[in-house]
Amino acid sequence: MKCLQIESGKGYFSVDGNNWALLDQITKEDILKIITSGLQHGFELDSPIDNEVKNKAHEIIYKNLQAKFIELNEQKSRFKDESENLFKEALVKYSE
């Protein structure tokens, strides 16, 4: 699902892939919803290199969110492996 896009020099976010709002209106709850969905389905976003963000506030927010979403996406398999190992140890311990 696409969560960040650049259009007409402004940054936009979406928590559902359909409804878009300006980046300067994003809340903590919106970011949490995007992260939850992104960890399940992956993060899709426009590149600020290919699309110029003319609004400086939007540019700063966009680049920071982009960096964090990419980092989370790269670490997704590590999170999964760690949680599986944690539950595997508990399952072995309590099934005996």
Biopython code that builds the backbone (N, CA, C, O; Angstrom):
import numpy as np
from Bio.PDB.StructureBuilder import StructureBuilder

atoms = [
    (1, "MET", "N", (0.837, -1.177, 0.000)),
    (1, "MET", "CA", (0.000, 0.000, 0.000)),
    (1, "MET", "C", (0.886, 1.245, 0.000)),
    (1, "MET", "O", (1.875, 1.327, 0.728)),
    (2, "LYS", "N", (0.514, 2.183, -0.813)),
    (2, "LYS", "CA", (1.261, 3.433, -0.884)),
    (2, "LYS", "C", (0.864, 4.309, 0.301)),
    (2, "LYS", "O", (-0.319, 4.537, 0.555)),
    (3, "CYS", "N", (1.883, 4.801, 1.028)),
    (3, "CYS", "CA", (1.600, 5.599, 2.227)),
    (3, "CYS", "C", (2.103, 7.035, 2.116)),
    (3, "CYS", "O", (1.592, 7.917, 2.807)),
    (4, "LEU", "N", (3.093, 7.288, 1.264)),
    (4, "LEU", "CA", (3.613, 8.643, 1.072)),
    (4, "LEU", "C", (3.693, 8.939, -0.416)),
    (4, "LEU", "O", (4.120, 8.099, -1.209)),
    (5, "GLN", "N", (3.274, 10.149, -0.785)),
    (5, "GLN", "CA", (3.396, 10.551, -2.174)),
    (5, "GLN", "C", (3.677, 12.042, -2.266)),
    (5, "GLN", "O", (3.406, 12.813, -1.346)),
    (6, "ILE", "N", (4.227, 12.415, -3.405)),
    (6, "ILE", "CA", (4.516, 13.814, -3.690)),
    (6, "ILE", "C", (3.705, 14.198, -4.920)),
    (6, "ILE", "O", (3.761, 13.532, -5.954)),
    (7, "GLU", "N", (2.954, 15.280, -4.787)),
    (7, "GLU", "CA", (2.129, 15.742, -5.893)),
    (7, "GLU", "C", (2.089, 17.263, -5.868)),
    (7, "GLU", "O", (1.825, 17.870, -4.831)),
    (8, "SER", "N", (2.350, 17.862, -7.001)),
    (8, "SER", "CA", (2.342, 19.324, -7.142)),
    (8, "SER", "C", (3.280, 20.002, -6.145)),
    (8, "SER", "O", (2.980, 21.088, -5.650)),
    (9, "GLY", "N", (4.406, 19.368, -5.851)),
    (9, "GLY", "CA", (5.399, 19.948, -4.967)),
    (9, "GLY", "C", (5.072, 19.850, -3.493)),
    (9, "GLY", "O", (5.765, 20.448, -2.670)),
    (10, "LYS", "N", (4.020, 19.101, -3.134)),
    (10, "LYS", "CA", (3.625, 18.945, -1.736)),
    (10, "LYS", "C", (3.663, 17.474, -1.358)),
    (10, "LYS", "O", (3.473, 16.601, -2.204)),
    (11, "GLY", "N", (3.913, 17.203, -0.071)),
    (11, "GLY", "CA", (3.932, 15.845, 0.436)),
    (11, "GLY", "C", (2.587, 15.463, 1.015)),
    (11, "GLY", "O", (1.937, 16.263, 1.688)),
    (12, "TYR", "N", (2.175, 14.235, 0.750)),
    (12, "TYR", "CA", (0.904, 13.714, 1.235)),
    (12, "TYR", "C", (1.123, 12.357, 1.896)),
    (12, "TYR", "O", (2.077, 11.647, 1.578)),
    (13, "PHE", "N", (0.221, 12.004, 2.827)),
    (13, "PHE", "CA", (0.262, 10.697, 3.460)),
    (13, "PHE", "C", (-1.125, 10.067, 3.380)),
    (13, "PHE", "O", (-2.131, 10.757, 3.216)),
    (14, "SER", "N", (-1.152, 8.742, 3.501)),
    (14, "SER", "CA", (-2.413, 8.011, 3.522)),
    (14, "SER", "C", (-2.279, 6.844, 4.486)),
    (14, "SER", "O", (-1.260, 6.154, 4.504)),
    (15, "VAL", "N", (-3.311, 6.630, 5.281)),
    (15, "VAL", "CA", (-3.316, 5.475, 6.189)),
    (15, "VAL", "C", (-4.033, 4.288, 5.570)),
    (15, "VAL", "O", (-3.941, 3.169, 6.077)),
    (16, "ASP", "N", (-4.760, 4.532, 4.456)),
    (16, "ASP", "CA", (-5.508, 3.438, 3.822)),
    (16, "ASP", "C", (-5.201, 3.265, 2.331)),
    (16, "ASP", "O", (-5.749, 2.364, 1.696)),
    (17, "GLY", "N", (-4.347, 4.097, 1.772)),
    (17, "GLY", "CA", (-4.001, 4.003, 0.360)),
    (17, "GLY", "C", (-4.978, 4.694, -0.570)),
    (17, "GLY", "O", (-4.744, 4.758, -1.777)),
    (18, "ASN", "N", (-6.072, 5.213, -0.027)),
    (18, "ASN", "CA", (-7.095, 5.868, -0.843)),
    (18, "ASN", "C", (-7.265, 7.348, -0.516)),
    (18, "ASN", "O", (-7.324, 8.184, -1.418)),
    (19, "ASN", "N", (-7.342, 7.666, 0.757)),
    (19, "ASN", "CA", (-7.577, 9.039, 1.193)),
    (19, "ASN", "C", (-6.246, 9.687, 1.561)),
    (19, "ASN", "O", (-5.480, 9.138, 2.353)),
    (20, "TRP", "N", (-5.975, 10.851, 0.984)),
    (20, "TRP", "CA", (-4.691, 11.515, 1.157)),
    (20, "TRP", "C", (-4.868, 12.833, 1.887)),
    (20, "TRP", "O", (-5.850, 13.546, 1.682)),
    (21, "ALA", "N", (-3.891, 13.152, 2.755)),
    (21, "ALA", "CA", (-3.882, 14.416, 3.495)),
    (21, "ALA", "C", (-2.477, 14.998, 3.436)),
    (21, "ALA", "O", (-1.499, 14.277, 3.237)),
    (22, "LEU", "N", (-2.392, 16.309, 3.612)),
    (22, "LEU", "CA", (-1.087, 16.981, 3.604)),
    (22, "LEU", "C", (-0.236, 16.490, 4.769)),
    (22, "LEU", "O", (-0.746, 16.219, 5.856)),
    (23, "LEU", "N", (1.063, 16.382, 4.527)),
    (23, "LEU", "CA", (1.980, 15.853, 5.543)),
    (23, "LEU", "C", (2.013, 16.668, 6.821)),
    (23, "LEU", "O", (2.257, 16.113, 7.893)),
    (24, "ASP", "N", (1.774, 17.969, 6.738)),
    (24, "ASP", "CA", (1.826, 18.776, 7.963)),
    (24, "ASP", "C", (0.613, 18.537, 8.862)),
    (24, "ASP", "O", (0.513, 19.135, 9.934)),
    (25, "GLN", "N", (-0.310, 17.667, 8.437)),
    (25, "GLN", "CA", (-1.491, 17.323, 9.241)),
    (25, "GLN", "C", (-1.380, 15.936, 9.871)),
    (25, "GLN", "O", (-2.321, 15.473, 10.516)),
    (26, "ILE", "N", (-0.242, 15.271, 9.691)),
    (26, "ILE", "CA", (-0.078, 13.904, 10.199)),
    (26, "ILE", "C", (0.002, 13.909, 11.726)),
    (26, "ILE", "O", (0.584, 14.808, 12.333)),
    (27, "THR", "N", (-0.599, 12.882, 12.327)),
    (27, "THR", "CA", (-0.589, 12.741, 13.786)),
    (27, "THR", "C", (0.178, 11.477, 14.178)),
    (27, "THR", "O", (0.528, 10.662, 13.325)),
    (28, "LYS", "N", (0.430, 11.326, 15.467)),
    (28, "LYS", "CA", (1.095, 10.114, 15.964)),
    (28, "LYS", "C", (0.280, 8.878, 15.634)),
    (28, "LYS", "O", (0.829, 7.836, 15.276)),
    (29, "GLU", "N", (-1.041, 9.002, 15.760)),
    (29, "GLU", "CA", (-1.918, 7.876, 15.472)),
    (29, "GLU", "C", (-1.839, 7.482, 13.998)),
    (29, "GLU", "O", (-1.858, 6.296, 13.668)),
    (30, "ASP", "N", (-1.751, 8.480, 13.108)),
    (30, "ASP", "CA", (-1.613, 8.202, 11.677)),
    (30, "ASP", "C", (-0.310, 7.451, 11.394)),
    (30, "ASP", "O", (-0.296, 6.485, 10.630)),
    (31, "ILE", "N", (0.770, 7.897, 12.011)),
    (31, "ILE", "CA", (2.070, 7.245, 11.816)),
    (31, "ILE", "C", (2.019, 5.802, 12.311)),
    (31, "ILE", "O", (2.548, 4.902, 11.659)),
    (32, "LEU", "N", (1.386, 5.582, 13.455)),
    (32, "LEU", "CA", (1.263, 4.221, 13.993)),
    (32, "LEU", "C", (0.462, 3.328, 13.044)),
    (32, "LEU", "O", (0.831, 2.175, 12.823)),
    (33, "LYS", "N", (-0.628, 3.851, 12.482)),
    (33, "LYS", "CA", (-1.423, 3.067, 11.530)),
    (33, "LYS", "C", (-0.610, 2.736, 10.282)),
    (33, "LYS", "O", (-0.687, 1.620, 9.768)),
    (34, "ILE", "N", (0.167, 3.699, 9.796)),
    (34, "ILE", "CA", (1.004, 3.463, 8.611)),
    (34, "ILE", "C", (2.063, 2.402, 8.912)),
    (34, "ILE", "O", (2.308, 1.515, 8.094)),
    (35, "ILE", "N", (2.678, 2.496, 10.068)),
    (35, "ILE", "CA", (3.710, 1.520, 10.451)),
    (35, "ILE", "C", (3.104, 0.119, 10.570)),
    (35, "ILE", "O", (3.678, -0.849, 10.071)),
    (36, "THR", "N", (1.960, 0.012, 11.221)),
    (36, "THR", "CA", (1.305, -1.285, 11.378)),
    (36, "THR", "C", (0.995, -1.906, 10.020)),
    (36, "THR", "O", (1.278, -3.081, 9.787)),
    (37, "SER", "N", (0.422, -1.127, 9.145)),
    (37, "SER", "CA", (0.103, -1.623, 7.802)),
    (37, "SER", "C", (1.371, -1.916, 7.001)),
    (37, "SER", "O", (1.452, -2.925, 6.300)),
    (38, "GLY", "N", (2.353, -1.032, 7.110)),
    (38, "GLY", "CA", (3.597, -1.199, 6.362)),
    (38, "GLY", "C", (4.384, -2.423, 6.769)),
    (38, "GLY", "O", (5.016, -3.059, 5.927)),
    (39, "LEU", "N", (4.358, -2.766, 8.049)),
    (39, "LEU", "CA", (5.069, -3.960, 8.501)),
    (39, "LEU", "C", (4.398, -5.231, 7.982)),
    (39, "LEU", "O", (5.058, -6.254, 7.799)),
    (40, "GLN", "N", (3.100, -5.166, 7.747)),
    (40, "GLN", "CA", (2.392, -6.326, 7.208)),
    (40, "GLN", "C", (2.507, -6.409, 5.692)),
    (40, "GLN", "O", (2.687, -7.495, 5.141)),
    (41, "HIS", "N", (2.403, -5.263, 5.012)),
    (41, "HIS", "CA", (2.302, -5.252, 3.556)),
    (41, "HIS", "C", (3.468, -4.573, 2.852)),
    (41, "HIS", "O", (3.546, -4.616, 1.625)),
    (42, "GLY", "N", (4.368, -3.954, 3.588)),
    (42, "GLY", "CA", (5.470, -3.209, 2.983)),
    (42, "GLY", "C", (5.110, -1.736, 2.824)),
    (42, "GLY", "O", (3.937, -1.364, 2.795)),
    (43, "PHE", "N", (6.136, -0.915, 2.724)),
    (43, "PHE", "CA", (5.957, 0.522, 2.587)),
    (43, "PHE", "C", (6.188, 0.910, 1.134)),
    (43, "PHE", "O", (7.215, 0.558, 0.555)),
    (44, "GLU", "N", (5.257, 1.621, 0.550)),
    (44, "GLU", "CA", (5.412, 2.128, -0.809)),
    (44, "GLU", "C", (5.332, 3.644, -0.746)),
    (44, "GLU", "O", (4.397, 4.207, -0.177)),
    (45, "LEU", "N", (6.326, 4.299, -1.338)),
    (45, "LEU", "CA", (6.356, 5.759, -1.301)),
    (45, "LEU", "C", (7.100, 6.320, -2.499)),
    (45, "LEU", "O", (7.945, 5.652, -3.095)),
    (46, "ASP", "N", (6.768, 7.563, -2.843)),
    (46, "ASP", "CA", (7.453, 8.247, -3.940)),
    (46, "ASP", "C", (8.848, 8.664, -3.499)),
    (46, "ASP", "O", (9.081, 8.923, -2.318)),
    (47, "SER", "N", (9.766, 8.726, -4.441)),
    (47, "SER", "CA", (11.125, 9.179, -4.158)),
    (47, "SER", "C", (11.187, 10.703, -4.237)),
    (47, "SER", "O", (10.773, 11.278, -5.244)),
    (48, "PRO", "N", (11.697, 11.372, -3.192)),
    (48, "PRO", "CA", (11.818, 12.832, -3.268)),
    (48, "PRO", "C", (12.898, 13.270, -4.259)),
    (48, "PRO", "O", (12.975, 14.447, -4.611)),
    (49, "ILE", "N", (13.725, 12.336, -4.706)),
    (49, "ILE", "CA", (14.728, 12.666, -5.715)),
    (49, "ILE", "C", (14.045, 12.837, -7.074)),
    (49, "ILE", "O", (14.383, 13.738, -7.842)),
    (50, "ASP", "N", (13.080, 11.958, -7.356)),
    (50, "ASP", "CA", (12.358, 12.017, -8.623)),
    (50, "ASP", "C", (11.274, 13.089, -8.635)),
    (50, "ASP", "O", (10.922, 13.606, -9.695)),
    (51, "ASN", "N", (10.751, 13.419, -7.472)),
    (51, "ASN", "CA", (9.660, 14.383, -7.350)),
    (51, "ASN", "C", (10.052, 15.444, -6.327)),
    (51, "ASN", "O", (10.230, 15.135, -5.149)),
    (52, "GLU", "N", (10.183, 16.660, -6.760)),
    (52, "GLU", "CA", (10.631, 17.728, -5.870)),
    (52, "GLU", "C", (9.520, 18.155, -4.914)),
    (52, "GLU", "O", (8.382, 18.379, -5.326)),
    (53, "VAL", "N", (9.867, 18.265, -3.630)),
    (53, "VAL", "CA", (8.954, 18.787, -2.621)),
    (53, "VAL", "C", (9.323, 20.252, -2.416)),
    (53, "VAL", "O", (10.401, 20.568, -1.913)),
    (54, "LYS", "N", (8.423, 21.133, -2.809)),
    (54, "LYS", "CA", (8.710, 22.568, -2.750)),
    (54, "LYS", "C", (8.420, 23.168, -1.382)),
    (54, "LYS", "O", (9.037, 24.164, -1.003)),
    (55, "ASN", "N", (7.499, 22.584, -0.643)),
    (55, "ASN", "CA", (7.175, 23.051, 0.699)),
    (55, "ASN", "C", (8.231, 22.483, 1.649)),
    (55, "ASN", "O", (8.333, 21.265, 1.798)),
    (56, "LYS", "N", (9.009, 23.343, 2.287)),
    (56, "LYS", "CA", (10.133, 22.908, 3.129)),
    (56, "LYS", "C", (9.682, 22.063, 4.319)),
    (56, "LYS", "O", (10.351, 21.093, 4.675)),
    (57, "ALA", "N", (8.560, 22.418, 4.934)),
    (57, "ALA", "CA", (8.064, 21.630, 6.065)),
    (57, "ALA", "C", (7.707, 20.223, 5.598)),
    (57, "ALA", "O", (8.033, 19.241, 6.265)),
    (58, "HIS", "N", (7.041, 20.130, 4.462)),
    (58, "HIS", "CA", (6.682, 18.823, 3.909)),
    (58, "HIS", "C", (7.938, 18.030, 3.558)),
    (58, "HIS", "O", (7.990, 16.817, 3.762)),
    (59, "GLU", "N", (8.940, 18.713, 3.034)),
    (59, "GLU", "CA", (10.187, 18.038, 2.653)),
    (59, "GLU", "C", (10.873, 17.415, 3.867)),
    (59, "GLU", "O", (11.327, 16.272, 3.814)),
    (60, "ILE", "N", (10.945, 18.167, 4.951)),
    (60, "ILE", "CA", (11.589, 17.670, 6.174)),
    (60, "ILE", "C", (10.830, 16.473, 6.736)),
    (60, "ILE", "O", (11.431, 15.451, 7.067)),
    (61, "ILE", "N", (9.510, 16.600, 6.842)),
    (61, "ILE", "CA", (8.687, 15.504, 7.368)),
    (61, "ILE", "C", (8.804, 14.284, 6.465)),
    (61, "ILE", "O", (8.983, 13.164, 6.941)),
    (62, "TYR", "N", (8.702, 14.510, 5.155)),
    (62, "TYR", "CA", (8.740, 13.410, 4.186)),
    (62, "TYR", "C", (10.048, 12.643, 4.274)),
    (62, "TYR", "O", (10.048, 11.414, 4.352)),
    (63, "LYS", "N", (11.167, 13.365, 4.263)),
    (63, "LYS", "CA", (12.469, 12.697, 4.288)),
    (63, "LYS", "C", (12.677, 11.919, 5.582)),
    (63, "LYS", "O", (13.246, 10.827, 5.557)),
    (64, "ASN", "N", (12.224, 12.463, 6.719)),
    (64, "ASN", "CA", (12.365, 11.759, 7.989)),
    (64, "ASN", "C", (11.499, 10.502, 8.036)),
    (64, "ASN", "O", (11.960, 9.442, 8.460)),
    (65, "LEU", "N", (10.247, 10.620, 7.600)),
    (65, "LEU", "CA", (9.376, 9.450, 7.569)),
    (65, "LEU", "C", (9.894, 8.413, 6.583)),
    (65, "LEU", "O", (9.882, 7.216, 6.872)),
    (66, "GLN", "N", (10.343, 8.864, 5.434)),
    (66, "GLN", "CA", (10.873, 7.948, 4.420)),
    (66, "GLN", "C", (12.034, 7.139, 4.993)),
    (66, "GLN", "O", (12.082, 5.920, 4.826)),
    (67, "ALA", "N", (12.960, 7.803, 5.662)),
    (67, "ALA", "CA", (14.122, 7.111, 6.231)),
    (67, "ALA", "C", (13.691, 6.071, 7.267)),
    (67, "ALA", "O", (14.221, 4.960, 7.286)),
    (68, "LYS", "N", (12.747, 6.418, 8.115)),
    (68, "LYS", "CA", (12.290, 5.483, 9.153)),
    (68, "LYS", "C", (11.523, 4.311, 8.548)),
    (68, "LYS", "O", (11.702, 3.169, 8.972)),
    (69, "PHE", "N", (10.669, 4.585, 7.558)),
    (69, "PHE", "CA", (9.909, 3.507, 6.929)),
    (69, "PHE", "C", (10.831, 2.540, 6.193)),
    (69, "PHE", "O", (10.620, 1.328, 6.243)),
    (70, "ILE", "N", (11.835, 3.053, 5.520)),
    (70, "ILE", "CA", (12.798, 2.191, 4.824)),
    (70, "ILE", "C", (13.566, 1.346, 5.835)),
    (70, "ILE", "O", (13.783, 0.154, 5.617)),
    (71, "GLU", "N", (13.970, 1.959, 6.926)),
    (71, "GLU", "CA", (14.689, 1.223, 7.975)),
    (71, "GLU", "C", (13.811, 0.117, 8.567)),
    (71, "GLU", "O", (14.272, -1.006, 8.770)),
    (72, "LEU", "N", (12.555, 0.439, 8.840)),
    (72, "LEU", "CA", (11.635, -0.573, 9.371)),
    (72, "LEU", "C", (11.432, -1.706, 8.381)),
    (72, "LEU", "O", (11.397, -2.874, 8.767)),
    (73, "ASN", "N", (11.300, -1.368, 7.118)),
    (73, "ASN", "CA", (11.102, -2.381, 6.087)),
    (73, "ASN", "C", (12.303, -3.317, 6.006)),
    (73, "ASN", "O", (12.143, -4.525, 5.829)),
    (74, "GLU", "N", (13.502, -2.762, 6.134)),
    (74, "GLU", "CA", (14.715, -3.572, 6.087)),
    (74, "GLU", "C", (14.857, -4.458, 7.318)),
    (74, "GLU", "O", (15.442, -5.538, 7.238)),
    (75, "GLN", "N", (14.333, -4.016, 8.445)),
    (75, "GLN", "CA", (14.462, -4.754, 9.704)),
    (75, "GLN", "C", (13.282, -5.697, 9.950)),
    (75, "GLN", "O", (13.266, -6.425, 10.942)),
    (76, "LYS", "N", (12.296, -5.686, 9.048)),
    (76, "LYS", "CA", (11.081, -6.474, 9.234)),
    (76, "LYS", "C", (11.385, -7.956, 9.443)),
    (76, "LYS", "O", (10.800, -8.580, 10.328)),
    (77, "SER", "N", (12.273, -8.521, 8.660)),
    (77, "SER", "CA", (12.575, -9.950, 8.800)),
    (77, "SER", "C", (13.273, -10.229, 10.133)),
    (77, "SER", "O", (13.064, -11.285, 10.730)),
    (78, "ARG", "N", (14.085, -9.308, 10.594)),
    (78, "ARG", "CA", (14.753, -9.486, 11.896)),
    (78, "ARG", "C", (13.717, -9.503, 13.019)),
    (78, "ARG", "O", (13.796, -10.332, 13.926)),
    (79, "PHE", "N", (12.729, -8.571, 12.959)),
    (79, "PHE", "CA", (11.667, -8.546, 13.966)),
    (79, "PHE", "C", (10.908, -9.867, 13.976)),
    (79, "PHE", "O", (10.611, -10.412, 15.040)),
    (80, "LYS", "N", (10.596, -10.377, 12.796)),
    (80, "LYS", "CA", (9.850, -11.624, 12.679)),
    (80, "LYS", "C", (10.652, -12.784, 13.263)),
    (80, "LYS", "O", (10.117, -13.589, 14.026)),
    (81, "ASP", "N", (11.936, -12.870, 12.907)),
    (81, "ASP", "CA", (12.789, -13.944, 13.413)),
    (81, "ASP", "C", (12.908, -13.892, 14.929)),
    (81, "ASP", "O", (12.837, -14.924, 15.596)),
    (82, "GLU", "N", (13.090, -12.694, 15.476)),
    (82, "GLU", "CA", (13.229, -12.552, 16.924)),
    (82, "GLU", "C", (11.950, -12.961, 17.642)),
    (82, "GLU", "O", (12.004, -13.643, 18.665)),
    (83, "SER", "N", (10.800, -12.550, 17.112)),
    (83, "SER", "CA", (9.541, -12.894, 17.775)),
    (83, "SER", "C", (9.273, -14.393, 17.673)),
    (83, "SER", "O", (8.786, -14.995, 18.630)),
    (84, "GLU", "N", (9.583, -15.004, 16.532)),
    (84, "GLU", "CA", (9.398, -16.452, 16.391)),
    (84, "GLU", "C", (10.292, -17.206, 17.368)),
    (84, "GLU", "O", (9.856, -18.183, 17.976)),
    (85, "ASN", "N", (11.531, -16.766, 17.524)),
    (85, "ASN", "CA", (12.438, -17.423, 18.467)),
    (85, "ASN", "C", (11.960, -17.263, 19.899)),
    (85, "ASN", "O", (12.057, -18.196, 20.696)),
    (86, "LEU", "N", (11.449, -16.095, 20.228)),
    (86, "LEU", "CA", (10.946, -15.839, 21.571)),
    (86, "LEU", "C", (9.779, -16.768, 21.884)),
    (86, "LEU", "O", (9.737, -17.370, 22.957)),
    (87, "PHE", "N", (8.829, -16.890, 20.956)),
    (87, "PHE", "CA", (7.682, -17.759, 21.185)),
    (87, "PHE", "C", (8.066, -19.228, 21.119)),
    (87, "PHE", "O", (7.462, -20.055, 21.802)),
    (88, "LYS", "N", (9.049, -19.560, 20.317)),
    (88, "LYS", "CA", (9.500, -20.957, 20.198)),
    (88, "LYS", "C", (10.082, -21.415, 21.536)),
    (88, "LYS", "O", (9.780, -22.515, 22.000)),
    (89, "GLU", "N", (10.905, -20.584, 22.149)),
    (89, "GLU", "CA", (11.488, -20.915, 23.442)),
    (89, "GLU", "C", (10.407, -21.085, 24.506)),
    (89, "GLU", "O", (10.481, -22.000, 25.327)),
    (90, "ALA", "N", (9.404, -20.205, 24.494)),
    (90, "ALA", "CA", (8.322, -20.289, 25.465)),
    (90, "ALA", "C", (7.493, -21.552, 25.222)),
    (90, "ALA", "O", (7.089, -22.218, 26.175)),
    (91, "LEU", "N", (7.238, -21.882, 23.968)),
    (91, "LEU", "CA", (6.456, -23.074, 23.636)),
    (91, "LEU", "C", (7.175, -24.330, 24.110)),
    (91, "LEU", "O", (6.556, -25.222, 24.691)),
    (92, "VAL", "N", (8.472, -24.402, 23.864)),
    (92, "VAL", "CA", (9.247, -25.569, 24.302)),
    (92, "VAL", "C", (9.243, -25.666, 25.827)),
    (92, "VAL", "O", (9.060, -26.743, 26.393)),
    (93, "LYS", "N", (9.447, -24.526, 26.478)),
    (93, "LYS", "CA", (9.527, -24.498, 27.939)),
    (93, "LYS", "C", (8.215, -24.946, 28.585)),
    (93, "LYS", "O", (8.231, -25.743, 29.523)),
    (94, "TYR", "N", (7.089, -24.446, 28.097)),
    (94, "TYR", "CA", (5.824, -24.715, 28.752)),
    (94, "TYR", "C", (5.098, -25.953, 28.225)),
    (94, "TYR", "O", (4.083, -26.353, 28.794)),
    (95, "SER", "N", (5.594, -26.560, 27.158)),
    (95, "SER", "CA", (4.940, -27.771, 26.661)),
    (95, "SER", "C", (5.496, -29.024, 27.332)),
    (95, "SER", "O", (4.942, -30.111, 27.165)),
    (96, "GLU", "N", (6.558, -28.886, 28.073)),
    (96, "GLU", "CA", (7.165, -30.044, 28.757)),
    (96, "GLU", "C", (6.527, -30.336, 30.072)),
    (96, "GLU", "O", (6.929, -31.276, 30.758)),
]
sb = StructureBuilder()
sb.init_structure("model")
sb.init_model(0)
sb.init_chain("A")
sb.init_seg("    ")
for serial, (resi, resn, name, xyz) in enumerate(atoms, 1):
    if name == "N":
        sb.init_residue(resn, " ", resi, " ")
    sb.init_atom(name, np.array(xyz, "f"), 0.0, 1.0, " ", f" {name:<3s}", serial, name[0])
structure = sb.get_structure()
